[in-house]
Amino acid sequence: MEQPNNPLHGVKLTDIMGELTKEYSWDYLANQINITCFKSNPSIKSSLKFLRKTPWAREKVEQLYLHLKSKEN
C-alpha cells in the first residue's frame, strides 16, 4: 500500500538506528530519549529488540530521526 504522505514509509528501523548512531553518541541519544537500552551497555542490536516491542519508545526514536532529516534539508 502506498503512503506518499508518510516520511517513514519504506525506512527500516535498522536504518534509522544506524543513522542516529552515526550522527549522535549513545549519551546524546540517552539524554534525548530516556530508555535503558541507550544507557546501559548500548548496542544497535539491543536497541532494535527493545524498540520493536515498545511502541512509545519507537515513536520517540522515529521523531528524533525525522528531526535529523529535517536539519539535513
mmCIF file of the N, C-alpha and C atoms, coordinates in Angstrom:
data_MODEL
# 
_entry.id   MODEL 
# 
loop_
_atom_site.group_PDB 
_atom_site.id 
_atom_site.type_symbol 
_atom_site.label_atom_id 
_atom_site.label_alt_id 
_atom_site.label_comp_id 
_atom_site.label_asym_id 
_atom_site.label_entity_id 
_atom_site.label_seq_id 
_atom_site.pdbx_PDB_ins_code 
_atom_site.Cartn_x 
_atom_site.Cartn_y 
_atom_site.Cartn_z 
_atom_site.occupancy 
_atom_site.B_iso_or_equiv 
_atom_site.pdbx_formal_charge 
_atom_site.auth_seq_id 
_atom_site.auth_comp_id 
_atom_site.auth_asym_id 
_atom_site.auth_atom_id 
_atom_site.pdbx_PDB_model_num 
ATOM 1   N N  . MET A 1 1  ? 0.839  -1.182 0.000  1.00 0.00 ? 1  MET A N  1 
ATOM 2   C CA . MET A 1 1  ? 0.000  0.000  0.000  1.00 0.00 ? 1  MET A CA 1 
ATOM 3   C C  . MET A 1 1  ? 0.885  1.246  0.000  1.00 0.00 ? 1  MET A C  1 
ATOM 4   N N  . GLU A 1 2  ? 0.637  2.158  -0.889 1.00 0.00 ? 2  GLU A N  1 
ATOM 5   C CA . GLU A 1 2  ? 1.413  3.387  -0.985 1.00 0.00 ? 2  GLU A CA 1 
ATOM 6   C C  . GLU A 1 2  ? 1.039  4.353  0.147  1.00 0.00 ? 2  GLU A C  1 
ATOM 7   N N  . GLN A 1 3  ? 2.036  5.021  0.672  1.00 0.00 ? 3  GLN A N  1 
ATOM 8   C CA . GLN A 1 3  ? 1.834  6.018  1.721  1.00 0.00 ? 3  GLN A CA 1 
ATOM 9   C C  . GLN A 1 3  ? 2.657  7.263  1.388  1.00 0.00 ? 3  GLN A C  1 
ATOM 10  N N  . PRO A 1 4  ? 2.235  8.021  0.393  1.00 0.00 ? 4  PRO A N  1 
ATOM 11  C CA . PRO A 1 4  ? 3.054  9.147  -0.064 1.00 0.00 ? 4  PRO A CA 1 
ATOM 12  C C  . PRO A 1 4  ? 3.252  10.243 0.983  1.00 0.00 ? 4  PRO A C  1 
ATOM 13  N N  . ASN A 1 5  ? 2.360  10.357 1.954  1.00 0.00 ? 5  ASN A N  1 
ATOM 14  C CA . ASN A 1 5  ? 2.472  11.406 2.968  1.00 0.00 ? 5  ASN A CA 1 
ATOM 15  C C  . ASN A 1 5  ? 3.199  10.945 4.224  1.00 0.00 ? 5  ASN A C  1 
ATOM 16  N N  . ASN A 1 6  ? 3.667  9.710  4.245  1.00 0.00 ? 6  ASN A N  1 
ATOM 17  C CA . ASN A 1 6  ? 4.362  9.183  5.406  1.00 0.00 ? 6  ASN A CA 1 
ATOM 18  C C  . ASN A 1 6  ? 5.872  9.228  5.145  1.00 0.00 ? 6  ASN A C  1 
ATOM 19  N N  . PRO A 1 7  ? 6.601  10.132 5.822  1.00 0.00 ? 7  PRO A N  1 
ATOM 20  C CA . PRO A 1 7  ? 8.039  10.251 5.570  1.00 0.00 ? 7  PRO A CA 1 
ATOM 21  C C  . PRO A 1 7  ? 8.839  9.025  6.018  1.00 0.00 ? 7  PRO A C  1 
ATOM 22  N N  . LEU A 1 8  ? 8.243  8.173  6.838  1.00 0.00 ? 8  LEU A N  1 
ATOM 23  C CA . LEU A 1 8  ? 8.940  6.975  7.300  1.00 0.00 ? 8  LEU A CA 1 
ATOM 24  C C  . LEU A 1 8  ? 8.621  5.740  6.460  1.00 0.00 ? 8  LEU A C  1 
ATOM 25  N N  . HIS A 1 9  ? 7.749  5.895  5.468  1.00 0.00 ? 9  HIS A N  1 
ATOM 26  C CA . HIS A 1 9  ? 7.376  4.758  4.629  1.00 0.00 ? 9  HIS A CA 1 
ATOM 27  C C  . HIS A 1 9  ? 8.610  4.196  3.923  1.00 0.00 ? 9  HIS A C  1 
ATOM 28  N N  . GLY A 1 10 ? 8.848  2.920  4.116  1.00 0.00 ? 10 GLY A N  1 
ATOM 29  C CA . GLY A 1 10 ? 9.967  2.253  3.467  1.00 0.00 ? 10 GLY A CA 1 
ATOM 30  C C  . GLY A 1 10 ? 11.292 2.377  4.198  1.00 0.00 ? 10 GLY A C  1 
ATOM 31  N N  . VAL A 1 11 ? 11.321 3.091  5.311  1.00 0.00 ? 11 VAL A N  1 
ATOM 32  C CA . VAL A 1 11 ? 12.549 3.247  6.087  1.00 0.00 ? 11 VAL A CA 1 
ATOM 33  C C  . VAL A 1 11 ? 12.544 2.203  7.197  1.00 0.00 ? 11 VAL A C  1 
ATOM 34  N N  . LYS A 1 12 ? 13.586 1.390  7.235  1.00 0.00 ? 12 LYS A N  1 
ATOM 35  C CA . LYS A 1 12 ? 13.668 0.326  8.231  1.00 0.00 ? 12 LYS A CA 1 
ATOM 36  C C  . LYS A 1 12 ? 14.206 0.869  9.548  1.00 0.00 ? 12 LYS A C  1 
ATOM 37  N N  . LEU A 1 13 ? 13.737 0.275  10.649 1.00 0.00 ? 13 LEU A N  1 
ATOM 38  C CA . LEU A 1 13 ? 14.201 0.677  11.970 1.00 0.00 ? 13 LEU A CA 1 
ATOM 39  C C  . LEU A 1 13 ? 15.719 0.506  12.085 1.00 0.00 ? 13 LEU A C  1 
ATOM 40  N N  . THR A 1 14 ? 16.253 -0.521 11.456 1.00 0.00 ? 14 THR A N  1 
ATOM 41  C CA . THR A 1 14 ? 17.702 -0.739 11.453 1.00 0.00 ? 14 THR A CA 1 
ATOM 42  C C  . THR A 1 14 ? 18.428 0.454  10.826 1.00 0.00 ? 14 THR A C  1 
ATOM 43  N N  . ASP A 1 15 ? 17.890 0.967  9.738  1.00 0.00 ? 15 ASP A N  1 
ATOM 44  C CA . ASP A 1 15 ? 18.487 2.122  9.062  1.00 0.00 ? 15 ASP A CA 1 
ATOM 45  C C  . ASP A 1 15 ? 18.377 3.381  9.924  1.00 0.00 ? 15 ASP A C  1 
ATOM 46  N N  . ILE A 1 16 ? 17.238 3.536  10.583 1.00 0.00 ? 16 ILE A N  1 
ATOM 47  C CA . ILE A 1 16 ? 17.041 4.688  11.469 1.00 0.00 ? 16 ILE A CA 1 
ATOM 48  C C  . ILE A 1 16 ? 18.088 4.679  12.570 1.00 0.00 ? 16 ILE A C  1 
ATOM 49  N N  . MET A 1 17 ? 18.242 3.534  13.239 1.00 0.00 ? 17 MET A N  1 
ATOM 50  C CA . MET A 1 17 ? 19.217 3.446  14.323 1.00 0.00 ? 17 MET A CA 1 
ATOM 51  C C  . MET A 1 17 ? 20.644 3.629  13.801 1.00 0.00 ? 17 MET A C  1 
ATOM 52  N N  . GLY A 1 18 ? 20.919 3.103  12.630 1.00 0.00 ? 18 GLY A N  1 
ATOM 53  C CA . GLY A 1 18 ? 22.247 3.278  12.044 1.00 0.00 ? 18 GLY A CA 1 
ATOM 54  C C  . GLY A 1 18 ? 22.581 4.743  11.814 1.00 0.00 ? 18 GLY A C  1 
ATOM 55  N N  . GLU A 1 19 ? 21.633 5.470  11.273 1.00 0.00 ? 19 GLU A N  1 
ATOM 56  C CA . GLU A 1 19 ? 21.867 6.901  11.014 1.00 0.00 ? 19 GLU A CA 1 
ATOM 57  C C  . GLU A 1 19 ? 21.970 7.699  12.312 1.00 0.00 ? 19 GLU A C  1 
ATOM 58  N N  . LEU A 1 20 ? 21.114 7.372  13.276 1.00 0.00 ? 20 LEU A N  1 
ATOM 59  C CA . LEU A 1 20 ? 21.154 8.108  14.543 1.00 0.00 ? 20 LEU A CA 1 
ATOM 60  C C  . LEU A 1 20 ? 22.475 7.877  15.270 1.00 0.00 ? 20 LEU A C  1 
ATOM 61  N N  . THR A 1 21 ? 22.956 6.630  15.284 1.00 0.00 ? 21 THR A N  1 
ATOM 62  C CA . THR A 1 21 ? 24.207 6.350  15.993 1.00 0.00 ? 21 THR A CA 1 
ATOM 63  C C  . THR A 1 21 ? 25.419 6.872  15.231 1.00 0.00 ? 21 THR A C  1 
ATOM 64  N N  . LYS A 1 22 ? 25.283 7.049  13.942 1.00 0.00 ? 22 LYS A N  1 
ATOM 65  C CA . LYS A 1 22 ? 26.368 7.647  13.158 1.00 0.00 ? 22 LYS A CA 1 
ATOM 66  C C  . LYS A 1 22 ? 26.449 9.151  13.446 1.00 0.00 ? 22 LYS A C  1 
ATOM 67  N N  . GLU A 1 23 ? 25.306 9.771  13.626 1.00 0.00 ? 23 GLU A N  1 
ATOM 68  C CA . GLU A 1 23 ? 25.247 11.222 13.831 1.00 0.00 ? 23 GLU A CA 1 
ATOM 69  C C  . GLU A 1 23 ? 25.432 11.618 15.303 1.00 0.00 ? 23 GLU A C  1 
ATOM 70  N N  . TYR A 1 24 ? 24.885 10.830 16.212 1.00 0.00 ? 24 TYR A N  1 
ATOM 71  C CA . TYR A 1 24 ? 24.864 11.168 17.638 1.00 0.00 ? 24 TYR A CA 1 
ATOM 72  C C  . TYR A 1 24 ? 25.553 10.085 18.467 1.00 0.00 ? 24 TYR A C  1 
ATOM 73  N N  . SER A 1 25 ? 26.032 10.466 19.637 1.00 0.00 ? 25 SER A N  1 
ATOM 74  C CA . SER A 1 25 ? 26.603 9.497  20.576 1.00 0.00 ? 25 SER A CA 1 
ATOM 75  C C  . SER A 1 25 ? 25.482 8.792  21.331 1.00 0.00 ? 25 SER A C  1 
ATOM 76  N N  . TRP A 1 26 ? 25.811 7.660  21.939 1.00 0.00 ? 26 TRP A N  1 
ATOM 77  C CA . TRP A 1 26 ? 24.812 6.959  22.763 1.00 0.00 ? 26 TRP A CA 1 
ATOM 78  C C  . TRP A 1 26 ? 24.394 7.836  23.932 1.00 0.00 ? 26 TRP A C  1 
ATOM 79  N N  . ASP A 1 27 ? 25.333 8.614  24.497 1.00 0.00 ? 27 ASP A N  1 
ATOM 80  C CA . ASP A 1 27 ? 24.999 9.514  25.609 1.00 0.00 ? 27 ASP A CA 1 
ATOM 81  C C  . ASP A 1 27 ? 23.967 10.552 25.172 1.00 0.00 ? 27 ASP A C  1 
ATOM 82  N N  . TYR A 1 28 ? 24.151 11.099 23.987 1.00 0.00 ? 28 TYR A N  1 
ATOM 83  C CA . TYR A 1 28 ? 23.190 12.075 23.476 1.00 0.00 ? 28 TYR A CA 1 
ATOM 84  C C  . TYR A 1 28 ? 21.824 11.422 23.297 1.00 0.00 ? 28 TYR A C  1 
ATOM 85  N N  . LEU A 1 29 ? 21.805 10.230 22.695 1.00 0.00 ? 29 LEU A N  1 
ATOM 86  C CA . LEU A 1 29 ? 20.533 9.537  22.491 1.00 0.00 ? 29 LEU A CA 1 
ATOM 87  C C  . LEU A 1 29 ? 19.846 9.251  23.821 1.00 0.00 ? 29 LEU A C  1 
ATOM 88  N N  . ALA A 1 30 ? 20.629 8.839  24.829 1.00 0.00 ? 30 ALA A N  1 
ATOM 89  C CA . ALA A 1 30 ? 20.062 8.549  26.153 1.00 0.00 ? 30 ALA A CA 1 
ATOM 90  C C  . ALA A 1 30 ? 19.502 9.812  26.798 1.00 0.00 ? 30 ALA A C  1 
ATOM 91  N N  . ASN A 1 31 ? 20.146 10.956 26.548 1.00 0.00 ? 31 ASN A N  1 
ATOM 92  C CA . ASN A 1 31 ? 19.628 12.217 27.091 1.00 0.00 ? 31 ASN A CA 1 
ATOM 93  C C  . ASN A 1 31 ? 18.348 12.652 26.394 1.00 0.00 ? 31 ASN A C  1 
ATOM 94  N N  . GLN A 1 32 ? 18.242 12.368 25.108 1.00 0.00 ? 32 GLN A N  1 
ATOM 95  C CA . GLN A 1 32 ? 17.054 12.750 24.350 1.00 0.00 ? 32 GLN A CA 1 
ATOM 96  C C  . GLN A 1 32 ? 15.877 11.813 24.606 1.00 0.00 ? 32 GLN A C  1 
ATOM 97  N N  . ILE A 1 33 ? 16.188 10.528 24.738 1.00 0.00 ? 33 ILE A N  1 
ATOM 98  C CA . ILE A 1 33 ? 15.148 9.511  24.930 1.00 0.00 ? 33 ILE A CA 1 
ATOM 99  C C  . ILE A 1 33 ? 15.571 8.645  26.106 1.00 0.00 ? 33 ILE A C  1 
ATOM 100 N N  . ASN A 1 34 ? 14.882 8.772  27.205 1.00 0.00 ? 34 ASN A N  1 
ATOM 101 C CA . ASN A 1 34 ? 15.264 8.132  28.455 1.00 0.00 ? 34 ASN A CA 1 
ATOM 102 C C  . ASN A 1 34 ? 14.869 6.651  28.463 1.00 0.00 ? 34 ASN A C  1 
ATOM 103 N N  . ILE A 1 35 ? 15.691 5.834  27.794 1.00 0.00 ? 35 ILE A N  1 
ATOM 104 C CA . ILE A 1 35 ? 15.459 4.392  27.803 1.00 0.00 ? 35 ILE A CA 1 
ATOM 105 C C  . ILE A 1 35 ? 16.767 3.686  28.135 1.00 0.00 ? 35 ILE A C  1 
ATOM 106 N N  . THR A 1 36 ? 16.669 2.620  28.893 1.00 0.00 ? 36 THR A N  1 
ATOM 107 C CA . THR A 1 36 ? 17.841 1.915  29.404 1.00 0.00 ? 36 THR A CA 1 
ATOM 108 C C  . THR A 1 36 ? 18.721 1.356  28.305 1.00 0.00 ? 36 THR A C  1 
ATOM 109 N N  . CYS A 1 37 ? 18.143 0.908  27.202 1.00 0.00 ? 37 CYS A N  1 
ATOM 110 C CA . CYS A 1 37 ? 18.962 0.314  26.146 1.00 0.00 ? 37 CYS A CA 1 
ATOM 111 C C  . CYS A 1 37 ? 19.896 1.329  25.495 1.00 0.00 ? 37 CYS A C  1 
ATOM 112 N N  . PHE A 1 38 ? 19.695 2.619  25.733 1.00 0.00 ? 38 PHE A N  1 
ATOM 113 C CA . PHE A 1 38 ? 20.618 3.647  25.255 1.00 0.00 ? 38 PHE A CA 1 
ATOM 114 C C  . PHE A 1 38 ? 21.650 4.002  26.330 1.00 0.00 ? 38 PHE A C  1 
ATOM 115 N N  . LYS A 1 39 ? 21.380 3.604  27.590 1.00 0.00 ? 39 LYS A N  1 
ATOM 116 C CA . LYS A 1 39 ? 22.233 3.992  28.711 1.00 0.00 ? 39 LYS A CA 1 
ATOM 117 C C  . LYS A 1 39 ? 23.171 2.879  29.162 1.00 0.00 ? 39 LYS A C  1 
ATOM 118 N N  . SER A 1 40 ? 22.657 1.690  29.279 1.00 0.00 ? 40 SER A N  1 
ATOM 119 C CA . SER A 1 40 ? 23.404 0.586  29.868 1.00 0.00 ? 40 SER A CA 1 
ATOM 120 C C  . SER A 1 40 ? 23.853 -0.396 28.794 1.00 0.00 ? 40 SER A C  1 
ATOM 121 N N  . ASN A 1 41 ? 25.158 -0.400 28.518 1.00 0.00 ? 41 ASN A N  1 
ATOM 122 C CA . ASN A 1 41 ? 25.738 -1.300 27.518 1.00 0.00 ? 41 ASN A CA 1 
ATOM 123 C C  . ASN A 1 41 ? 24.994 -1.205 26.187 1.00 0.00 ? 41 ASN A C  1 
ATOM 124 N N  . PRO A 1 42 ? 24.927 -0.005 25.611 1.00 0.00 ? 42 PRO A N  1 
ATOM 125 C CA . PRO A 1 42 ? 24.117 0.198  24.410 1.00 0.00 ? 42 PRO A CA 1 
ATOM 126 C C  . PRO A 1 42 ? 24.687 -0.484 23.164 1.00 0.00 ? 42 PRO A C  1 
ATOM 127 N N  . SER A 1 43 ? 23.779 -0.970 22.346 1.00 0.00 ? 43 SER A N  1 
ATOM 128 C CA . SER A 1 43 ? 24.139 -1.511 21.036 1.00 0.00 ? 43 SER A CA 1 
ATOM 129 C C  . SER A 1 43 ? 22.923 -1.383 20.131 1.00 0.00 ? 43 SER A C  1 
ATOM 130 N N  . ILE A 1 44 ? 23.164 -1.407 18.849 1.00 0.00 ? 44 ILE A N  1 
ATOM 131 C CA . ILE A 1 44 ? 22.053 -1.335 17.910 1.00 0.00 ? 44 ILE A CA 1 
ATOM 132 C C  . ILE A 1 44 ? 21.163 -2.558 18.071 1.00 0.00 ? 44 ILE A C  1 
ATOM 133 N N  . LYS A 1 45 ? 21.774 -3.725 18.239 1.00 0.00 ? 45 LYS A N  1 
ATOM 134 C CA . LYS A 1 45 ? 21.006 -4.966 18.367 1.00 0.00 ? 45 LYS A CA 1 
ATOM 135 C C  . LYS A 1 45 ? 20.060 -4.924 19.567 1.00 0.00 ? 45 LYS A C  1 
ATOM 136 N N  . SER A 1 46 ? 20.554 -4.523 20.729 1.00 0.00 ? 46 SER A N  1 
ATOM 137 C CA . SER A 1 46 ? 19.686 -4.474 21.914 1.00 0.00 ? 46 SER A CA 1 
ATOM 138 C C  . SER A 1 46 ? 18.613 -3.402 21.764 1.00 0.00 ? 46 SER A C  1 
ATOM 139 N N  . SER A 1 47 ? 18.980 -2.289 21.134 1.00 0.00 ? 47 SER A N  1 
ATOM 140 C CA . SER A 1 47 ? 18.011 -1.211 20.925 1.00 0.00 ? 47 SER A CA 1 
ATOM 141 C C  . SER A 1 47 ? 16.898 -1.650 19.988 1.00 0.00 ? 47 SER A C  1 
ATOM 142 N N  . LEU A 1 48 ? 17.250 -2.341 18.909 1.00 0.00 ? 48 LEU A N  1 
ATOM 143 C CA . LEU A 1 48 ? 16.233 -2.814 17.968 1.00 0.00 ? 48 LEU A CA 1 
ATOM 144 C C  . LEU A 1 48 ? 15.264 -3.770 18.655 1.00 0.00 ? 48 LEU A C  1 
ATOM 145 N N  . LYS A 1 49 ? 15.802 -4.667 19.456 1.00 0.00 ? 49 LYS A N  1 
ATOM 146 C CA . LYS A 1 49 ? 14.952 -5.635 20.173 1.00 0.00 ? 49 LYS A CA 1 
ATOM 147 C C  . LYS A 1 49 ? 13.944 -4.904 21.062 1.00 0.00 ? 49 LYS A C  1 
ATOM 148 N N  . PHE A 1 50 ? 14.425 -3.902 21.808 1.00 0.00 ? 50 PHE A N  1 
ATOM 149 C CA . PHE A 1 50 ? 13.547 -3.142 22.699 1.00 0.00 ? 50 PHE A CA 1 
ATOM 150 C C  . PHE A 1 50 ? 12.545 -2.301 21.908 1.00 0.00 ? 50 PHE A C  1 
ATOM 151 N N  . LEU A 1 51 ? 13.024 -1.603 20.897 1.00 0.00 ? 51 LEU A N  1 
ATOM 152 C CA . LEU A 1 51 ? 12.152 -0.688 20.149 1.00 0.00 ? 51 LEU A CA 1 
ATOM 153 C C  . LEU A 1 51 ? 11.051 -1.424 19.390 1.00 0.00 ? 51 LEU A C  1 
ATOM 154 N N  . ARG A 1 52 ? 11.325 -2.634 18.948 1.00 0.00 ? 52 ARG A N  1 
ATOM 155 C CA . ARG A 1 52 ? 10.296 -3.410 18.239 1.00 0.00 ? 52 ARG A CA 1 
ATOM 156 C C  . ARG A 1 52 ? 9.166  -3.838 19.165 1.00 0.00 ? 52 ARG A C  1 
ATOM 157 N N  . LYS A 1 53 ? 9.450  -3.913 20.461 1.00 0.00 ? 53 LYS A N  1 
ATOM 158 C CA . LYS A 1 53 ? 8.438  -4.332 21.444 1.00 0.00 ? 53 LYS A CA 1 
ATOM 159 C C  . LYS A 1 53 ? 7.761  -3.148 22.138 1.00 0.00 ? 53 LYS A C  1 
ATOM 160 N N  . THR A 1 54 ? 8.317  -1.945 21.964 1.00 0.00 ? 54 THR A N  1 
ATOM 161 C CA . THR A 1 54 ? 7.874  -0.804 22.769 1.00 0.00 ? 54 THR A CA 1 
ATOM 162 C C  . THR A 1 54 ? 7.479  0.359  21.863 1.00 0.00 ? 54 THR A C  1 
ATOM 163 N N  . PRO A 1 55 ? 6.200  0.427  21.506 1.00 0.00 ? 55 PRO A N  1 
ATOM 164 C CA . PRO A 1 55 ? 5.754  1.458  20.547 1.00 0.00 ? 55 PRO A CA 1 
ATOM 165 C C  . PRO A 1 55 ? 6.057  2.902  20.952 1.00 0.00 ? 55 PRO A C  1 
ATOM 166 N N  . TRP A 1 56 ? 5.899  3.243  22.236 1.00 0.00 ? 56 TRP A N  1 
ATOM 167 C CA . TRP A 1 56 ? 6.137  4.635  22.635 1.00 0.00 ? 56 TRP A CA 1 
ATOM 168 C C  . TRP A 1 56 ? 7.596  5.029  22.439 1.00 0.00 ? 56 TRP A C  1 
ATOM 169 N N  . ALA A 1 57 ? 8.524  4.104  22.704 1.00 0.00 ? 57 ALA A N  1 
ATOM 170 C CA . ALA A 1 57 ? 9.944  4.395  22.537 1.00 0.00 ? 57 ALA A CA 1 
ATOM 171 C C  . ALA A 1 57 ? 10.293 4.481  21.053 1.00 0.00 ? 57 ALA A C  1 
ATOM 172 N N  . ARG A 1 58 ? 9.716  3.583  20.263 1.00 0.00 ? 58 ARG A N  1 
ATOM 173 C CA . ARG A 1 58 ? 9.971  3.607  18.821 1.00 0.00 ? 58 ARG A CA 1 
ATOM 174 C C  . ARG A 1 58 ? 9.490  4.929  18.221 1.00 0.00 ? 58 ARG A C  1 
ATOM 175 N N  . GLU A 1 59 ? 8.349  5.401  18.675 1.00 0.00 ? 59 GLU A N  1 
ATOM 176 C CA . GLU A 1 59 ? 7.820  6.673  18.167 1.00 0.00 ? 59 GLU A CA 1 
ATOM 177 C C  . GLU A 1 59 ? 8.779  7.819  18.481 1.00 0.00 ? 59 GLU A C  1 
ATOM 178 N N  . LYS A 1 60 ? 9.359  7.819  19.670 1.00 0.00 ? 60 LYS A N  1 
ATOM 179 C CA . LYS A 1 60 ? 10.314 8.874  20.030 1.00 0.00 ? 60 LYS A CA 1 
ATOM 180 C C  . LYS A 1 60 ? 11.567 8.800  19.157 1.00 0.00 ? 60 LYS A C  1 
ATOM 181 N N  . VAL A 1 61 ? 12.037 7.588  18.893 1.00 0.00 ? 61 VAL A N  1 
ATOM 182 C CA . VAL A 1 61 ? 13.209 7.410  18.032 1.00 0.00 ? 61 VAL A CA 1 
ATOM 183 C C  . VAL A 1 61 ? 12.891 7.883  16.613 1.00 0.00 ? 61 VAL A C  1 
ATOM 184 N N  . GLU A 1 62 ? 11.716 7.543  16.125 1.00 0.00 ? 62 GLU A N  1 
ATOM 185 C CA . GLU A 1 62 ? 11.319 7.976  14.785 1.00 0.00 ? 62 GLU A CA 1 
ATOM 186 C C  . GLU A 1 62 ? 11.225 9.494  14.710 1.00 0.00 ? 62 GLU A C  1 
ATOM 187 N N  . GLN A 1 63 ? 10.721 10.129 15.763 1.00 0.00 ? 63 GLN A N  1 
ATOM 188 C CA . GLN A 1 63 ? 10.629 11.591 15.767 1.00 0.00 ? 63 GLN A CA 1 
ATOM 189 C C  . GLN A 1 63 ? 12.009 12.235 15.769 1.00 0.00 ? 63 GLN A C  1 
ATOM 190 N N  . LEU A 1 64 ? 12.949 11.653 16.513 1.00 0.00 ? 64 LEU A N  1 
ATOM 191 C CA . LEU A 1 64 ? 14.310 12.167 16.513 1.00 0.00 ? 64 LEU A CA 1 
ATOM 192 C C  . LEU A 1 64 ? 14.942 12.006 15.135 1.00 0.00 ? 64 LEU A C  1 
ATOM 193 N N  . TYR A 1 65 ? 14.682 10.900 14.491 1.00 0.00 ? 65 TYR A N  1 
ATOM 194 C CA . TYR A 1 65 ? 15.177 10.651 13.136 1.00 0.00 ? 65 TYR A CA 1 
ATOM 195 C C  . TYR A 1 65 ? 14.601 11.683 12.156 1.00 0.00 ? 65 TYR A C  1 
ATOM 196 N N  . LEU A 1 66 ? 13.304 11.940 12.246 1.00 0.00 ? 66 LEU A N  1 
ATOM 197 C CA . LEU A 1 66 ? 12.684 12.941 11.363 1.00 0.00 ? 66 LEU A CA 1 
ATOM 198 C C  . LEU A 1 66 ? 13.271 14.326 11.608 1.00 0.00 ? 66 LEU A C  1 
ATOM 199 N N  . HIS A 1 67 ? 13.564 14.627 12.856 1.00 0.00 ? 67 HIS A N  1 
ATOM 200 C CA . HIS A 1 67 ? 14.189 15.914 13.187 1.00 0.00 ? 67 HIS A CA 1 
ATOM 201 C C  . HIS A 1 67 ? 15.578 15.999 12.538 1.00 0.00 ? 67 HIS A C  1 
ATOM 202 N N  . LEU A 1 68 ? 16.341 14.910 12.625 1.00 0.00 ? 68 LEU A N  1 
ATOM 203 C CA . LEU A 1 68 ? 17.657 14.860 11.995 1.00 0.00 ? 68 LEU A CA 1 
ATOM 204 C C  . LEU A 1 68 ? 17.544 15.085 10.500 1.00 0.00 ? 68 LEU A C  1 
ATOM 205 N N  . LYS A 1 69 ? 16.596 14.417 9.866  1.00 0.00 ? 69 LYS A N  1 
ATOM 206 C CA . LYS A 1 69 ? 16.417 14.542 8.419  1.00 0.00 ? 69 LYS A CA 1 
ATOM 207 C C  . LYS A 1 69 ? 15.980 15.951 8.030  1.00 0.00 ? 69 LYS A C  1 
ATOM 208 N N  . SER A 1 70 ? 15.164 16.583 8.863  1.00 0.00 ? 70 SER A N  1 
ATOM 209 C CA . SER A 1 70 ? 14.705 17.947 8.543  1.00 0.00 ? 70 SER A CA 1 
ATOM 210 C C  . SER A 1 70 ? 15.876 18.937 8.630  1.00 0.00 ? 70 SER A C  1 
ATOM 211 N N  . LYS A 1 71 ? 16.844 18.668 9.482  1.00 0.00 ? 71 LYS A N  1 
ATOM 212 C CA . LYS A 1 71 ? 18.027 19.545 9.577  1.00 0.00 ? 71 LYS A CA 1 
ATOM 213 C C  . LYS A 1 71 ? 18.914 19.406 8.363  1.00 0.00 ? 71 LYS A C  1 
ATOM 214 N N  . GLU A 1 72 ? 18.906 18.216 7.732  1.00 0.00 ? 72 GLU A N  1 
ATOM 215 C CA . GLU A 1 72 ? 19.736 17.977 6.560  1.00 0.00 ? 72 GLU A CA 1 
ATOM 216 C C  . GLU A 1 72 ? 19.206 18.715 5.335  1.00 0.00 ? 72 GLU A C  1 
ATOM 217 N N  . ASN A 1 73 ? 17.911 18.990 5.306  1.00 0.00 ? 73 ASN A N  1 
ATOM 218 C CA . ASN A 1 73 ? 17.307 19.645 4.125  1.00 0.00 ? 73 ASN A CA 1 
ATOM 219 C C  . ASN A 1 73 ? 17.409 21.120 4.180  1.00 0.00 ? 73 ASN A C  1 
# 
